[in-house]
Amino acid sequence: MNVSEAIASRKSIRAFRADPVPRKIIEDILSLASRAPSGGNLQPWKVYVLLGQARDELVRRVAQARKTHPMGEPPEYHIYPPKLTEPYRTRRFRVGEAMYATVGIPREDKIARLNFFARNWEFFGAPVGLIFTMDRQMQEGQWADLGMFLQNIMLLARERGLHTSPQEAWAVWHRIIREYLSVPEAEMIFCGMSVGFADEGAPVNALVSERAPLGEFAVFREQA
């Protein structure tokens, strides 16, 4: 699989098979992904890899906490801008509606939507869960570095026949994650990621999110 194929076939998977992924494959992906560009070579990322019982225990702890706090607590950063403007607000709305349509959950069924969303906190059934953190002293430039590290992981996973789902939804459980994984206070918990083999028969995995046409985001100039 070449880079173009990996990019074109990458999408957020929300239903995985239980088939295990060898630890060696995850180690190889992470090692190569660390070649991501990094200003000043700071390499500001850190990743906690959860396999087997360790993955299951985090899922269990969050499930227990959801009994009293169904949607967690405010994350340590704004996942979306507080006053999201157009066209971004509509894009977010449309992809959400498209996702729930694949599983037949109407907008008015709030409980069903909440229960479906909560599958984020089960890593959508994937056997591998990753939690990403970054030192709090880092600024916007280093957030970009972390994003490129995440992208490398997702594309390398595709090369190996795996799929992923990057999940900022894990940020609302930062206290539980911090306690369970003994994450130092100096590290901000940014997101999680599910890694595994896609359940190709799951309707939700048919979703391919829209992308704006080139003319909406690219500005070409050929003369001064």
N, C-alpha and C positions, 0 to 999 in steps of 0.2 A: 504494500500500500504506500503510495507516495503522499507527500504533504498535502497536495490539493485534495486527494481523496479523503484523507483524514479530516481535513477541515470541513469538507462537504458532508461527511457522514456523522460528524459530531453533533449530538443533540442531548438535551437533558433527559435522561431515562428515569422513569418513575415507577418501574416494576422490574425487578431483577430475579434471575434464577438463583437458587441457593447453592449452585455449584461452587466449590471453593476455588480461590485463586492462590496459586503457590506464592509463598512469601518472597521467593527469589525474584519473581516477576515484578512485584511491588518494589523491591529493593532496586532492581535494574531501572525501572521507570523513574523513581525518585532521584537516583544518582545522575541519570542523564538529564532529567528536567532541571537539575540545579545549574545547568549551563545557560539558563535564562539570563537575558541582559540584566545588569544590575549597576546603577550609577555608583561610581566610586568603588565598585566591587563589594558593596556592603553586604549583599546576600541577606536581606533582612528577614527572611522567612524561617519558620520552624513548623514542623509537621509531626503530629502524634498519630501513629498508625495503630488502628484497633482491629484485631483479628480474633476470631473464635470467641472464647468466653469473655475476653476483655471488651469486645464490641457489644456482646449481649448484655453485659452488666451496665454499660452506659445507657443502652436502650431501656433496661429495666428501671434504672434510677429516674430517668426522665418520665417514664410512664407513671411511676409512683407520684412524682411531683405534679403531674398534670391533673391529678385528682383534686387538687386545691388551686392550682394555677394553670388552667387549660391552655393558655397561650404564652406561658413563660413570663418573662419580665423584660423591661426595656433593655435593648442591647447596649453595648458600650460605645456605639457610634450610630449615626443615622444610616440605615440601610437604603432608604430613599429620601430625597429632600422633603422636608416637612410640607412645603407648598409646591408640589410638582406641577409644572406648567405643560402646555401643549408644545409639540406633539407627543411628549413623553407619557403624559397621563393616559391618553387614548391608547398608546401602544401597550402600556401595562394592563389596561382594562381588557383589551382585545385578546391578549395571549392568555389571560386568566379565563375568560369566557370560552376560548377555544379548547383549553385544557379540560375544563369541566364538561364541555359538550362531548368529548371523547368517551367519558364514562357515564353520560346521561344524567348528570346532576344539575337540575335547574337552579337559577339564581336564588329563588325563594327558599330553597331547602338549605338553610344555613347550617343545620346540624350535620347533614351529610357532607357539606363542603368542608366543615371544620374537621370532621373525622378523616376525610381524604387528605387534607393538608397535613394532618398529624402523622401521616406515614413518612413525612420528612424525617421524623425523629425515631424512625425504625430503619433509617438508611434505605428506605424503599425495598427492604429485603436483601440488599447487597451484602455479600460476606465480608467486605472490607469497608471500614469507615476511616476517613482521614479528618483530623481536626487541625486547622491552620491558625497560627498565632503570629504576632509581630510585636517587637519591642515598642513600648509606648512612646519612646523618644522620636520614633520615625515620623516623617511628614509625607505630604502628598506624593512626592517623587518616589518614595519607597513603596507606597501603596501600588503604584504602577508596576514596580518590580515584582511585587507579590502576585499581581495579576498575570504577569508573563510567566511566572513559575507555575501557576495554576493551569494556564493554557498549555504549557509544555506537557504537563501531566496528562491532561485530557487527550491531547493528540497522540502521545506515546501509547496511551491505553488503547486508542483505536488501532494503532499499528499492530497491536498484539491481540486484536479481536475482542477487546473489552470495551465497555461503555462506562460512562460516568454521569454523575449529576452534582454540579457545584451547588452548595446549599448554605446560603446566608441565614436560613431559618435556624440553624444551630446557635446563632449568636444570642438568641433569647434565653438560652440555658447556660450562659457563661459561668454562673456561680456553681452549678452542679458539675460542669466540665472541669472547672478550675480545681474544685475539691477532689474530684475523682482521679484526675490525671496529675495532681500536684503541680499545676501550672503556676509558675511564679507570678506575683502581682505585677512585675515589670512587663509581662507579656499581655497584649490585648488579644482576646479570642475573636478571630475574624469570621471564619466560616468553617463548614464541614464539606466533605465530598464523599459520595457513594461510588464505589468501584466494583464492577463485577460483570457478569454476562447478562445481557438484556433478555427479558422475557418477551420474545418477539410476538407472542400471541396476545399480549396484554393490549387492550384498545388504547390506553393512554400513551403507549409508546409510538403510536402512529402519528402523534402530533409533531409537526415540523413548524416551528415558529416563523412568522413573517420577517422579512428584512426589507428595509427601505431601499428603493432603487438608487443606483449610483448618483444620479442627479440631485438627490436630496441631501447628500452628505459630502460630496466631493466637489471642490472648486478648482478648476484648471485654468491656469494663465500661461499664455505662450508669448506675450509681448509685455514690455515694461510699461 
